[in-house]
Amino acid sequence: MKAYVDSLRTIRSVLNDFCRNHQLSLGDDVALEASKKLIALCTESEQTAAQMLAYVEQWYRLIC
């Protein structure tokens, strides 16, 4: 259970950083899609916060 809670905290922290970097609110469509990407990434394998942020930043560059 602790690992699950830690993953959620990490996802939220990374999402906050991502939104801050791109001046998005958590309710923006892009932020919601980024959160889905982060959740999927965490279910596939363990990632550090830096790896997760790099992943969504790369995804964001592809969609812009």
Rosetta blueprint (number, residue, H / E / L):
1 M L
2 K H
3 A H
4 Y H
5 V H
6 D H
7 S H
8 L H
9 R H
10 T H
11 I H
12 R H
13 S H
14 V H
15 L H
16 N H
17 D H
18 F H
19 C H
20 R H
21 N H
22 H L
23 Q L
24 L L
25 S L
26 L L
27 G L
28 D L
29 D H
30 V H
31 A H
32 L H
33 E H
34 A H
35 S H
36 K H
37 K H
38 L H
39 I H
40 A H
41 L H
42 C H
43 T H
44 E H
45 S L
46 E L
47 Q L
48 T L
49 A H
50 A H
51 Q H
52 M H
53 L H
54 A H
55 Y H
56 V H
57 E H
58 Q H
59 W H
60 Y H
61 R H
62 L H
63 I H
64 C L
